[in-house]
Amino acid sequence: MSLDNLFKIGDIVTFKTHPLLYDIYIKGDGKLVPPFMIVSEICFEDKKKKVVDTSNGKTIAERIKYTCVFFDDNKSEFKEIVIYESMLRNYTKFSIARTDGKKPVYKIDDKDKISLITEVENYIDAEYLYSNIVYFKTKKLELLKKRSSSKDFIINGNEENKKTIENVVNYSTPEFVLCGYKKELGEDLFYPNGDTKKMISKVLYKVKWFNSNQMKFSEQYLPKECFIDKQPFDTLVPHNEEKDKKASK
């Protein structure tokens, strides 16, 4: 009998210690905050997997785990990590403070603009169009998270406290250019009894970006579910303006 997975390929998740799951601001060192990640593979352990320590009856593992990918902005490269299901939370559970300091809302704000959560919920996977610019799904979430700090000052003999709000942009990603496409055939996806062993993306996109750490251009194949082609931030000239015109002809 197959197990039911909580998350699916392309879902944005984060480690359950992320401070924005519990408050609207990050407190302390922003470098200690875990990244937002995208599920790229789902694995189901067989019944032989030891999940309980028989010597004490304590749980030590799980039968469902996820391969998650995130962008290391220090090294300008993607990294993968395998994490058990109960250690992850969906991005819809976190809060990001609004720029006006008011409490965040999750569907419609007082200016009739959709919230960030709703915007990300409506993301559609990027279509493949050679040399089109695409964006890693976590880009906007990483750029808009905020950190709160305060400092005491003595002014004219009186103690005053100054509060500072700043964006914490670690794990932010550059824009990427599509340069390759392949279908994932998938091997060893099932156990002999027919139960699912792992779930993977059916299509991979190869993307290219400038690696500022190594001072070169890097390329990598990742599931198509990792990318969107709708521009998350407006620019004076749209990124894919010329390509969009050609595609519409």
C-alpha positions in Angstrom: 0.0 0.0 0.0 1.4 3.4 -1.1 1.9 6.2 1.4 0.2 9.6 1.0 2.7 12.5 0.6 1.8 15.9 2.1 3.8 17.9 -0.5 4.1 17.5 -4.3 6.8 18.2 -6.9 7.2 22.0 -7.3 5.8 22.9 -3.9 7.6 25.7 -2.0 8.6 24.5 1.5 10.8 25.6 4.3 12.4 24.0 7.4 10.0 24.2 10.4 12.4 26.5 12.3 11.8 29.4 9.9 11.0 32.5 12.0 8.4 33.8 9.6 6.2 30.7 10.5 5.8 32.3 13.9 6.1 36.0 13.5 6.0 38.7 10.8 9.7 39.8 11.3 13.0 37.9 11.5 14.8 38.6 14.8 18.5 38.1 15.3 21.0 37.1 12.6 19.3 36.8 9.2 22.1 34.3 8.1 20.6 31.7 10.5 17.3 31.7 8.7 16.7 28.6 6.5 15.9 29.0 2.8 12.7 28.5 1.0 13.1 25.4 -1.1 11.3 23.6 -3.9 10.4 19.9 -3.8 12.2 18.2 -6.7 11.7 14.5 -5.7 9.5 12.5 -3.3 10.9 9.3 -1.9 8.9 6.5 -0.1 10.9 4.1 2.1 9.9 0.5 2.1 8.5 -1.3 5.1 12.0 -2.5 6.1 13.1 1.1 6.9 13.8 1.4 10.6 11.7 4.4 11.8 11.6 3.4 15.5 14.5 2.6 17.8 13.5 -0.8 19.2 15.7 -0.3 22.3 13.6 2.7 23.5 10.5 2.9 21.3 11.4 6.4 20.1 10.8 7.6 16.5 14.1 8.2 14.7 13.1 8.5 11.1 10.1 8.6 8.6 9.0 6.7 5.5 8.4 9.8 3.4 11.2 12.2 2.6 11.8 14.9 0.0 14.7 16.1 -2.1 14.5 19.9 -2.0 16.5 22.4 -4.0 17.4 25.9 -3.0 19.8 28.6 -4.3 23.0 29.3 -2.4 23.5 33.0 -3.2 27.0 33.0 -1.6 28.3 30.4 -4.1 25.8 31.3 -6.8 24.7 27.7 -7.2 21.8 25.3 -6.6 22.0 22.9 -3.7 19.9 19.8 -2.9 19.0 18.4 0.5 16.9 15.5 1.6 14.5 16.2 4.5 11.8 14.1 6.2 8.2 15.3 5.8 7.4 16.3 9.4 10.4 18.7 9.4 9.0 20.8 6.6 6.2 23.4 6.4 4.4 24.8 3.4 5.1 28.5 2.5 1.4 29.3 3.0 2.0 29.0 6.8 4.4 32.0 7.0 3.9 35.7 7.3 5.8 38.6 5.7 5.3 42.1 7.1 3.8 44.7 4.9 5.8 47.8 4.1 3.3 50.0 6.0 3.9 47.9 9.1 0.3 46.6 9.4 -0.5 43.0 10.1 -0.4 40.9 6.9 -3.5 39.6 5.3 -3.6 36.4 3.3 -6.1 37.0 0.5 -7.0 40.6 -0.2 -5.6 43.7 1.5 -7.2 47.0 2.1 -6.1 48.3 -1.3 -7.8 45.4 -3.1 -4.4 44.0 -4.1 -3.8 40.3 -3.7 -1.5 39.3 -1.0 2.0 37.8 -1.6 0.7 34.3 -0.5 -2.1 34.5 -3.0 0.2 35.7 -5.7 2.6 32.8 -5.2 -0.3 30.3 -5.0 -1.4 31.4 -8.5 2.1 30.8 -10.0 2.0 28.8 -13.3 5.0 26.7 -14.3 7.1 28.3 -17.0 6.6 27.2 -20.6 9.7 26.3 -22.5 10.8 28.9 -25.0 14.5 28.8 -25.8 16.5 31.8 -24.4 13.4 33.1 -22.5 14.1 34.6 -19.1 12.6 32.6 -16.2 12.5 32.9 -12.4 13.0 30.5 -9.5 9.7 30.3 -7.6 11.2 31.4 -4.3 12.6 34.7 -5.7 10.0 37.1 -4.5 9.6 35.4 -1.1 13.3 35.6 -0.3 13.6 39.3 -1.4 10.6 40.5 0.6 11.2 38.9 4.0 12.0 41.4 6.7 14.1 41.7 9.8 13.4 43.8 12.8 16.1 45.2 15.1 16.3 47.9 17.8 19.0 50.0 19.4 19.0 52.3 22.4 20.4 55.8 22.2 21.0 58.5 24.8 19.8 61.8 23.4 20.0 64.9 25.6 20.2 62.7 28.6 17.1 60.7 27.6 17.2 57.1 26.5 15.4 56.5 23.2 14.9 53.4 21.3 15.2 53.2 17.5 13.6 50.4 15.6 14.9 49.4 12.2 13.2 47.3 9.6 15.3 45.9 6.7 14.9 43.3 4.0 16.9 40.1 4.4 17.7 38.9 0.9 19.9 35.8 1.5 19.0 32.9 -0.8 17.8 35.4 -3.4 18.2 34.2 -7.0 19.3 35.9 -10.3 17.2 35.6 -13.4 17.8 32.5 -15.5 17.8 31.9 -19.3 16.3 28.7 -20.7 18.8 26.8 -22.8 17.8 23.1 -22.7 14.8 20.7 -22.4 14.6 17.0 -21.8 12.1 14.4 -20.6 12.9 12.4 -17.5 12.4 8.7 -18.3 12.6 7.7 -14.7 14.0 4.4 -13.5 13.4 2.4 -10.4 10.2 4.3 -9.5 8.4 1.3 -8.0 9.0 -1.5 -5.6 8.6 -5.1 -6.8 5.1 -5.2 -5.1 4.0 -2.2 -7.2 4.2 0.4 -4.4 5.6 3.8 -5.4 9.3 4.2 -4.5 9.8 7.7 -5.7 8.1 10.5 -7.7 10.0 12.8 -10.0 9.3 15.5 -12.5 8.5 14.4 -16.0 10.3 17.3 -17.7 13.6 19.1 -16.9 14.6 22.5 -18.0 18.3 23.5 -18.4 18.9 27.1 -17.2 21.9 29.4 -17.5 23.0 32.2 -15.2 26.0 34.3 -14.4 27.9 32.7 -11.5 29.3 35.7 -9.7 31.3 33.5 -7.2 33.2 31.7 -9.9 33.1 34.5 -12.5 31.6 32.3 -15.2 28.3 31.2 -16.6 26.8 28.1 -15.0 24.1 25.7 -16.3 21.9 23.1 -14.7 18.9 20.9 -15.3 16.1 21.3 -12.8 12.4 20.2 -12.8 10.2 22.6 -14.8 8.1 23.0 -11.7 10.9 25.1 -10.2 10.4 28.0 -12.6 7.8 30.6 -13.6 8.0 32.9 -16.6 5.7 35.6 -15.2 8.0 38.4 -14.1 7.7 38.7 -10.3 8.9 42.4 -10.2 8.0 45.0 -12.8 10.8 46.7 -14.8 10.8 49.6 -17.2 11.2 47.2 -20.1 9.7 43.7 -19.6 12.3 41.0 -19.6 10.6 38.8 -22.3 9.1 41.5 -24.4 10.7 40.6 -27.7 10.2 36.8 -27.2 6.6 37.3 -26.3 6.0 39.2 -29.5 7.6 36.4 -31.6 5.6 33.7 -29.7 2.3 35.5 -30.4 2.9 35.6 -34.2 
